[in-house]
Amino acid sequence: MADAPVTYSLKYQARALCATNSKLASAWVVGTNALRDENEIRVLQYDADGERLVCTKCLTHGPEIWDIATTAASQDLLLTVWSQGQAEALTHGVTLWSLQGSTSVTRVADLPGHQGIIRRALWHPNQHDLAVTVEEGGLRTWSISDQGASATAQAQAGELLQLWSGALQPQAGSAVCATAGGNNVQLWDLRSMRMTGEVLGAHRMPTRDVCFSPTCEFRLVSSGDDCRLRVWDTRYLGKSEAALELGGHSHWVWRGADCPLF
């Protein structure tokens, strides 16, 4: 018989979950997106002795949370992608927060200047001062510290191309970002902010997510509304077919992840 699942109930619905970079315990940060209530950020830690998830911190975060990015440089800093308001008055933003408050997150800095909806916030796992925001029409890079954030560069994704997600190549020294937009997969050099590779029609329906392998720098996984996961070799991106296609899903695949052990 399979082991019973370990669950944890939240006060409100949530769409944002991110593993922390703690080397001492298995822990996650989860953010809620209640429309009419004050939202929360909770830090959950796995208690192996009790085989349960324990909330080690609960802080209020007013706006709805759509994405979270953490950093190995600090257990007390994170980025959230958020929205506030309704219809024509809807506001989108990205903010750097501190978790050192007693009842609510503490604002360190806003990341201003975005146009349209912000899809993802990415924080490089090895270059702790590098962050990227993915918005509908393009990318922005940021220099991040515990004192604040400043924009360093930006690039447009392409005419009429709507981005949905992005991923940073995790290897140390890398400045490569992949994006999912339209039906395509794009590869970007963040030093020049130029696109270096593209697969047109990577999926038969919109491409929703991309993910780099933490162990193989050339392996990229994309997922899409065509119910497929596809594995690409970035050295031949746009020059050959996917190295592997995984089916079996009966509905859209909006997020895929590569196992960190293989």
N, C-alpha and C positions, 0 to 999 in steps of 0.2 A: 504494500500500500504506500502511496506517495505521502511525503510529509505534509502536514497541514500548512497552508499558507500563513505568512505573518502579515497582518493588516493593521492599519491605523486610520481612524475616522477623523476627518476634518470638519470644522464648523461650517465651511462654505465649499462650493465646488472649486476645483483647481485645475489649471492647465500648464503650470510652470513647475518643473522639477529639475533639480541639478545636483549632482554629487559634489560634495565638498572634497577638497584635496588633502584631508586629514590623513596622516600616516599612522595614527594611533587607533582609529576606529572607523567603521563603516557608517557614514553619515550623509545626509541629504538635506537640501534646503528646498522647501515647497512654498509656493505663493498662490494665494486664492484670487479669484476674479468675480466676486460678487458685485452686481451692478449697483445695488442700492444700500449696501452695508459697508462698514469700514473693513478693509481687507487685512489679511495677516500674512506674515512670514514666520514659518516654523522651521526650526532646526531639529531634524529627527536622527536619532542614533540607534543603531542595532545593539541590543543587549543580548549577547550570546548566552549568558547564564540563564536568563529568563526567557530566551527565545521570543523576544518582543521588540517592538519599536518604541522608543521613549522620546518624548519631546523635551529637549534640553533648553529650548528658548522659544518664546512666542512674543512677537513684536507686531504692533499695528503698522499698516502701510495703506494709506487712504485709497489711492487709485487701484483699478483692476490691474493685475499682473499677468502679462502674456509671455514673458521669458525671463530667465535668470541666468547670470553668468558669475561664477566664482573664480578666485585666484589662489594659487598655491602660496603666494607671497604673504597672504594674511587670511586668517580665519574670520576676521571681523569686517571685511569689505566685500561688497557684491554690487553688481549692476542689475537693474531691472528695466524691462521694457513695459511701459504702462499706458493705459488710456483712462480718460476721465470725461464725463459728460455724456450727452446723447445727441444723436443725429447731427445736425449742422454745427452744434456747439461741441462736438467731440474733439478732445485734445489728446495728442500722442506725444510721448516723451521717453527719454532714457536718462536715468539718474544713478549716480554713484552714491551708495549708502554705507553707513557704519552700523554694525550690529551691537555696538557697545551701550546703547541706550537701555534703560530699565523697562520701559513700556512700549516704546515705538522706535522704528528705525530713525537714524539721524542722517539728514541730508548732508553729504560732503560736497557734491557738485552736480549740476545738470550738464548734460551733453547737448548743447543747443544747435539750431540751424537745420534741423531735418525738415524735409518736405514730404508730406504724405504719410502713409502708414509705415511704421517701423516694424520689421519682421523679426529680427534676431539681434542679440548682443553677443559678441564673441570675445573671449579674453584668452590670449595665448597662454598655454599651460607652462611654457618655458621662458618666454619673453614677457615678464610680468608688467612691463610698462606699455605693452601693445594691446589695444583693443580695436575691434571693428564693429560697426553697426551696419546692418543690412536693411535698407528701406526699399520701398516699391521700385524706385527708379535707379538705384545705384548703391555704392559703398562709400563709407567714410572711415578713415583710420584716426585713432586717438592715442595720445600719450597720457597714461594713467599713473597716478601716485596717490598716497594717502592724503595729499594736500589738495587734489583736484584733478581736472581733466582738461586737455586742450586738443582741438582738432589739428591734424597734421596734413591730411590730403583727402581728396574725394574723386570719384569717377562715376560716370554714367554707364548704366548697364547696356544701353542700346535703345534705339527708337522703338517705342511702343512695347518694350519688354518689361514685364512685371516680375520682380524677384519675389521668391517665397521663403528662401532660407539660405544658409551659408555655413561653411566650416573652415577652420584654420588647420593647416597641416601642422601637427603637433611637434614634429622633430625640432630640436634646438637649432637655432640659427635660421630656420625657415621663415620666409615671408610670402608664403603661397596661400591663397584663399580660393575655395571653390564656391560657386553659387548655383542655386537652382532657380530657373526662371523660364516662364513659358513652358515649352516642352523640352527645353535645352539644359545642358550642363556647361558651365563656364569655369575656366581656370584663370586666376589673376595673380600677377606679380605685384605685391603691395609696395615694393620699393619704387617702381615706376608708375604704378597704378594703371597698368596696361593688361589687357586680356591676352593671355599667351596660348590658350587652347579653348576649343568649343566643340561640343557634340550637338548638332542640330537634330531635333527629333529623337533625343535620348529616350524619351517615353512617348507613347502614342497619345497620352493625355498629359495634363500639366505635371511637371516635375516638382515635387513638394519638398524634398530634403536631400542633402548630401552629407556624407560622413567620411573622414579620412581614417585609415587604419593607424592605430598607435604604434604598431610594430613594423609595418611595411610602408615606407614613405610614398610609394607609387600606387597604392591601392586606394580606390575611391568607390564608395557605395552610394548609389542614388535610388530614390524611391518615388513612386508617382501614383497618380489617380488611375493608371491602367492596371492596378493591383500587382505590380511587379517591383522587385528589387533587382538592380543591375550592378555588377561589379566591373570597374574600369581600371585599366592601366594608364596612369596619367602621362606616361612617356609617349603613348600613341593616341592620345585623346583627339578624336575627330578624324583619325586616320584608319581606324579599324573598328570592328564591332565590339560589343561588350565581351569581356572575358568570361562572364558567367551571368546567367539570368535565373532568378528564383521566383517561381510562381506559387500558387496554392492559396493565395488570399482571395476572399470573395468580395472584398471591398477595397476602397482606396488605401494606399499605404502612405501615411503622412510623415513617418519618422522611421529611420533605420539607424542601427548602431553596430559598430564593429567590436567584437570581443577583444578586450585589452590583453588577453593572454595568448592570442594566436595571430 
